[in-house]
Amino acid sequence: MTAPLLSVRDLSKSFPIQAGLFGRSKLAVHAVDRVSFDLRAGQTLGVVGESGCGKSTTGRCILRLIEPTGGSVTFDGKDVRALDGAGQQALRRDMQIIFQDPFASLNPRMTIGAIIAEAMTIHGLGRDAADRRVRVAALLDRVGLKPEHMRRYPHEFSGGQRQRVGIARALAVEPKLIICDEPVSALDVSVQAQVVNLLKDLQDDLGLAYMFIAHDLSVVENVSDRIAVMYLGRVVEIADASALYAGPQHPYTEALLSAIPVPEPGRHKVRRKLSGELPNPINPPTGCHFHSRCPIRKLPLCATERPEMKPCGQGHMVACHMRG
Amino acid sequence: MAGPSHQTTLTVADEPRAPTSWQRFRKHRMAVVGTVVLGLLVALVLLGPLIWNVPIDKIDFRARLAMPSAAHPLGTDDLGQDLLARLLYGGRVSLAVGFAAMLVAVVIGTLVGAVAGMSRGPLDAFLMWLTDLFLALPTLPLLLLIIYLFRDALKGLVGPEVGVFVLIIAVVGGLRWMPVARLVRAQFLTIREREFVEAARALGASRLRQVVLHILPNALGPVIVAGTISVAEAIIAESTLSFLGLGFPPDTPTWGRILFDAKDFLSIAPHWALFPGLAIFLTVLSINFIGDGLRDALDPRKVR
């Protein structure tokens, strides 16, 4: 086995919050709490979880758009957190991001061509403006837009088209890894499929690796080689996609999977509903974060001790005292 | 990946261009009217004195407070001086002071606001503290103090006319940048967190590039409006100073100065105050409309 392209170990990010006057008692939200995973070149890691579980923060920490507070990120053999200015800049070429909201992620005052060409200008790609224009045209063509669209402004496009522009911008620097931060959650269902298919085609052609963030399992099922399930800042289960769907181990994963509707009239799945609300991340439950909503919790241990990741099959890890 | 394909460049010319800023500006009717009116005013004060070459300081007591007539199209003041000549001449000073002071205020305000909005932390706190300090200072006593302290030094350095001009612009502009700074900072704080700025960061754009290309253009709308308002304020502030005998010499008939001189004669010679007031009003109104038009013209989302 070759070394993974991206290797994340115990990545943590806590945001301090000031409670009380004069910020006497300093609390912190542990948005990302010792997250670890590997991602190989040309593969896709799906990351799922509810809103606020830290999946987007994880992505931004890997890109160092947010500075992590702990752990390590190794990309292509380089320690990302130790890079200096030039190394960081080189890294920006190798890792890109596609955003959730296609209406907020494009500068309304720049033309599509200028938005995509900016990436090349920053990294000195292309000989001159004319050469860059040719490249932009090719990129637009690649993501299913017309080259003549480069003179238009973002507001002249639909959500799906804008998301294609966002993809073209990410591709402009020829990255190895793209972090897709819920790239289809803001789109209509029919458009979702088109964008997902585009991402898959690009992966096949260019050998890209994706970290594909989404908030439900049905979207990532199609695209992912491996899937990590997050709950309140922690990874609770990680496995190959087929293994996860066939035999989920963590009760939270089971609940998520049972929430996917079955397109088959007359057939009713046993739905495993979770009771209660997502706990406040400022003050998460002790021990296993999930124990307050867990349908199978029995051990007193669940409320006192954090479950560590344990192997429970080929490449399958779960963080549960009851399983594994 | 982005393999050059030369056919693609050829098709680009077929696409109709998005309307340019100028085309969008032209669709803003009031802005066009404002531009024309302001252009006329500027042309009048620049060329007018060449055509209407009545001396501005010719005293004629037989024609005191005369109503408009063929000899004096806008009437005369209490010394029988021709108002049209005085208005045309004074307009040069008033307009120049208004625009220059606005530029000073907008440039300082944008710089302070941008630095504060980008830095966060202690520098931001310090700059906002400074802004609050300036806002809290009573403007007029400060103006007086500065002018008393520096007028003679500046006069000696660059001559009396230019010296007073520079001083007034610096003082009036220098005390009006605070609202702009606050506006710009507030805009920066929201825009810097928008995803397209994050995208630029992810691409490795420098901070300067983020500011100049992504944040500032999206923050300009309110700044332009604030700028147009400060033109009017500067014209009025100059007249206050002139009134207190600290601006231009009393025989320089700026619009504000004429207005102040006229205020005691409102009931017997309303025309004296009316015309300089109208000139200031027209200037400010046209600048406001132009500001509106500019804000829309610079925003490609506005298609009207």
Interface residues (C-beta under 8 A of the other chain):
Chain A: L63 L65 Q88 Q89 R92 R93 M95 Q96 I97 F99 Q100 D101 A104 S105 L106 N107 P108 R109 M110 T111 E118 A119 I122 H123 A130 D131 R133 V134 R135 V136 A137 A138 L139 D141 R142 K146 P147 E148 H149 M150 R151 R152 Y153 H155 E156 G166 R169 L171 A172 V173 E174 L206
Chain B: M1 A2 G3 P4 S5 H6 T8 T9 T11 V12 D14 E15 R17 A18 R194 E195 F196 E198 A199 A200 R201 A202 L203 G204 A205 R209 L213 H214 P217 N218 L298 D299 P300 R301
